[in-house]
Amino acid sequence: MGNVTLKGNLVTTSGELPQLGSYAPNFKLVDTTLQEKTLESYQGKRKVISTFPSVDTPTCATSVREFNQKAADKNNTVVLCVSKDLPFALKRFCGDKGITTVETLSAFNSSFAQDYGLEFTDSVLKGLCSRSIIVLDENNRVIYTEQVSETADEPNYQAALDALSVTA
């Protein structure tokens, strides 16, 4: 189990993020058109998986907007923003904010958060995804991870994007 904080209070997650060099577990997530997506849906692409509790909170919304801007010019790369928000909420948010570069995916009916070791197991956020970044190469090998230690803080966007440069 991992530990992070939420406004200074200790929160436990369901495990640890996938190990560097390991292959990422497959997943089944739902996009904003209600289509199921798996790792195979992005075969041959580098993947930045950005997870967060809910797009309807300020820091989570900021992270989606930041990746939308910063990853726009990355070749052969897809940014997957994952939360347990319903696909309808993700679609509304992206439409309202003009988000077009990243893909938002819902883990509302999925074991994704448990499989990736980032599900909150206690606190008011129990069951939601912790704020984390997992970068995968074209073969789904984990090349970077970050589980943000304070949930209210933003992830290190630059470190995640720099990891892509190493494999470019």
C-alpha positions in Angstrom: 0.0 0.0 0.0 1.1 3.5 -0.7 0.5 6.6 1.3 -0.2 10.2 0.2 -1.8 13.1 1.9 -5.0 15.1 1.3 -4.5 18.6 2.7 -2.0 17.2 5.1 -4.0 14.2 6.2 -2.6 10.7 5.6 -4.5 8.8 2.9 -3.7 5.2 1.8 -3.8 3.9 -1.7 -4.4 0.3 -2.8 -0.8 -0.4 -3.7 2.2 0.9 -5.5 2.4 2.3 -9.1 3.7 -0.2 -11.7 7.5 -0.6 -11.4 9.8 1.1 -13.9 10.7 -1.3 -16.6 7.7 -3.5 -16.1 4.9 -3.8 -18.6 1.7 -1.9 -17.7 -1.4 -3.9 -16.8 -4.1 -3.9 -19.5 -7.2 -1.8 -18.7 -10.7 -1.3 -19.8 -11.8 2.3 -19.6 -14.7 4.2 -21.2 -14.2 7.3 -23.4 -16.6 10.2 -23.7 -18.5 8.5 -26.6 -19.1 5.5 -24.3 -16.6 3.3 -26.3 -14.4 0.9 -24.4 -10.7 1.6 -24.6 -7.8 -0.8 -23.7 -4.1 -0.5 -24.0 -4.4 -2.1 -27.4 -6.4 0.9 -28.5 -3.2 2.9 -28.4 -0.9 0.2 -29.8 2.5 1.6 -31.0 2.0 5.0 -29.3 3.7 6.4 -26.2 1.2 7.0 -23.5 1.1 9.5 -20.7 -1.6 8.3 -18.2 -2.6 11.1 -15.9 -4.9 10.1 -13.1 -6.8 12.2 -10.6 -9.8 12.2 -8.3 -12.3 14.3 -10.2 -12.2 16.7 -13.1 -14.6 19.0 -11.1 -11.9 20.0 -8.7 -9.5 22.9 -9.4 -6.2 21.0 -9.4 -7.6 18.1 -11.5 -9.0 20.5 -14.0 -5.7 22.4 -14.2 -3.8 19.1 -14.8 -6.0 18.2 -17.8 -5.6 21.8 -19.2 -1.8 21.7 -18.7 -1.4 18.4 -20.5 -3.7 19.6 -23.2 -1.3 22.5 -23.9 2.1 20.9 -23.1 1.6 17.6 -25.0 0.0 19.0 -28.1 3.2 18.8 -30.1 4.5 15.4 -29.0 4.7 13.0 -31.9 3.4 9.4 -31.6 2.1 10.2 -28.1 -1.3 10.1 -26.5 -2.2 11.7 -23.1 -4.9 9.7 -21.3 -6.6 11.6 -18.5 -8.2 9.1 -16.2 -10.7 9.5 -13.3 -13.8 7.8 -12.0 -15.9 10.7 -13.2 -18.7 9.6 -15.5 -18.0 9.9 -19.2 -20.7 12.6 -19.4 -18.9 14.8 -16.9 -15.6 14.4 -18.8 -17.3 15.2 -22.1 -18.9 18.3 -20.6 -15.6 19.5 -19.1 -13.7 19.1 -22.3 -16.3 20.8 -24.3 -16.6 23.7 -21.9 -12.8 24.2 -21.7 -11.9 23.5 -25.4 -9.9 20.4 -24.5 -9.0 18.6 -27.7 -5.5 17.2 -27.4 -5.8 14.8 -24.5 -8.2 11.9 -24.3 -10.3 11.7 -21.1 -11.3 8.2 -20.0 -13.6 7.0 -17.2 -12.6 4.3 -14.8 -16.1 4.3 -13.1 -16.8 0.7 -13.9 -13.3 -0.7 -14.0 -10.6 -2.3 -11.9 -8.0 0.2 -13.4 -7.3 2.1 -10.1 -6.8 -1.1 -8.2 -4.7 -2.7 -10.9 -2.4 0.3 -11.1 -2.2 0.6 -7.3 -3.6 4.1 -7.1 -7.1 3.8 -5.7 -7.7 5.6 -2.4 -8.7 3.0 0.2 -9.8 5.5 2.9 -10.7 9.1 3.5 -13.5 11.1 1.8 -12.0 10.1 -1.5 -12.2 6.4 -0.9 -12.6 4.6 -4.2 -11.3 7.4 -6.4 -7.9 7.6 -8.2 -5.0 9.3 -6.6 -3.2 12.0 -8.6 -0.5 10.1 -10.5 1.4 10.0 -13.8 2.5 6.9 -15.5 4.4 7.2 -18.8 4.6 4.1 -21.1 6.7 3.6 -24.2 5.4 2.2 -27.5 5.5 -1.3 -26.1 3.7 -0.4 -22.8 6.8 -0.6 -20.7 6.7 1.8 -17.8 9.4 4.5 -18.2 8.2 7.1 -15.6 5.9 7.2 -12.6 4.9 9.8 -10.1 2.3 9.5 -7.4 1.8 13.1 -6.2 2.5 13.0 -2.4 0.0 15.8 -1.6 -3.2 15.3 -3.5 -4.0 19.0 -3.7 -0.7 19.6 -5.6 -0.1 19.4 -9.3 2.1 16.7 -10.8 5.5 17.3 -12.3 4.5 17.9 -15.9 8.0 18.5 -17.1 9.4 15.3 -15.7 6.7 13.3 -17.4 7.3 15.0 -20.7 11.1 14.7 -20.3 10.6 10.9 -20.0 9.1 11.0 -23.4 12.1 12.6 -24.8 14.4 9.8 -23.6 12.5 7.3 -25.7 11.8 9.6 -28.7 
